[in-house]
Amino acid sequence: MNKLVLSAITKTYNNAKESAIEDVSFSIKKGEILALIGESGCGKTTLLRIIAGLELPEQGEILLDNQTILSERISFAPEKRNIGLVFQDYALFPHLTVLENIQYGIHKLRKADSKKRSDEVIRITGLEGMEKKFPYQLSGGQQQRVALARSLAPKPQILLLDEPFSNLDESLKDRVRIELRDIIKSSNTTALFVTHDTKDALSTADRIAILRNGRLQQVGDPSDLYHRPVNSYVANFFGKANIIKGNQVKDGCQTSIGKLPLKMEELDGNHIELCIRPEDIHLANGDSYQIEGVVREIVFQGENQLVNITIDEEQLFVKLDKKIKVKDGDLLRLNVDCEHVHVLGTS
Ligand SMILES: Nc1ncnc2c1ncn2[C@@H]1O[C@H](COP(=O)(O)OP(=O)(O)OP(=O)(O)O)[C@@H](O)[C@H]1O
């Protein structure tokens, strides 16, 4: 069941030449965590603010739990949407304790109910024992949990989080990503968070929506976006990708790096664009090989090495185990794992 449905949202700021958001549609299922990702200025915050009711688009509809909260005729005020917002800087009240911050959004409840609910979210967010502390006495990760607890307390229909990891040290991020996911899941909440970091999205979200210049490129689970990107932009956003052009031939595809025995029966068209991940190219261990190229650069990557090889005019990135000895100028013979080659498009 869908929790949030966005249809054809378009927003242009006053005096702007181009729209910040252009015809964006996607939905979020109940209980799902969706990451909205894209480069700086692509419109992530604008879309988040539109959903929260803080910004009005000139076109589009929003359904929250099957109720229209935005259309041509309707626009619910932010406080009527029952949406929880966690801001990038957490926006905690500095003069209130952890408990008072959490109870702020549920002050209309009877005292006993407010106590019961705040105890619940304190437990879910692991803040037991910190109730009397003030925000300045907490670490970044703890402050984030207070902000989360405060937003969860009124049981929002959906939680929106703006760059939830950007204020944290690199060393803390891995743990906080897992914590945040666990807290959202154990509170049965649906969430949408904005990030520009692929690691945040891949490790925390169930599905990812990628924006570019205000336009939605693809929505899918992390594996879809990595293995089946819709275009070269998405392919390159989620890691290194070799984008290779080719033409269909009788028993495969003749590409600029060599002939690959791809099963192309579903393809119709001569100009084919392929996405080949560096880890799907391997050193040939017998006489048979598909590609031959010269090593130009080797980048150490811990467990692996990323080797840049040239084949005529073409460059290819290949991920090899660190134990394989290669050096500049070596001639390498390689095979492509054709099962994993993804066709981006044909024309
Ligand atoms: N209040 C505003 N008035 C005019 N233009 C705006 C306003 N807010 C944002 N913009 C423009 O809209 C576009 C999208 O901005 P937005 O802040 O939504 O992007 P973003 O993806 O969240 O960026 P970042 O990751 O840097 O925060 C940008 O070109 C920005 O300059």
The ligand as an ORCA input file, in Angstrom:
! r2SCAN-3c Opt
* xyz 0 1
  N      14.049     30.255     -2.239
  C      14.571     30.121     -3.443
  N      14.446     31.087     -4.384
  C      14.963     30.940     -5.624
  N      15.629     29.856     -6.032
  C      15.792     28.854     -5.156
  C      15.277     28.934     -3.824
  N      15.594     27.773     -3.169
  C      16.278     27.026     -4.056
  N      16.409     27.656     -5.235
  C      17.053     27.122     -6.460
  O      16.379     25.923     -6.819
  C      17.295     24.924     -7.233
  C      17.146     23.693     -6.349
  O      17.574     24.018     -5.033
  P      17.490     23.000     -3.810
  O      17.931     23.722     -2.574
  O      16.156     22.374     -3.794
  O      18.571     21.915     -4.243
  P      19.273     20.776     -3.376
  O      19.356     19.594     -4.260
  O      18.572     20.619     -2.073
  O      20.727     21.398     -3.136
  P      21.771     21.155     -1.918
  O      22.140     19.694     -1.946
  O      22.915     22.050     -2.279
  O      21.073     21.566     -0.649
  C      18.673     25.567     -7.184
  O      18.976     26.030     -8.475
  C      18.503     26.719     -6.217
  O      19.389     27.766     -6.519
*
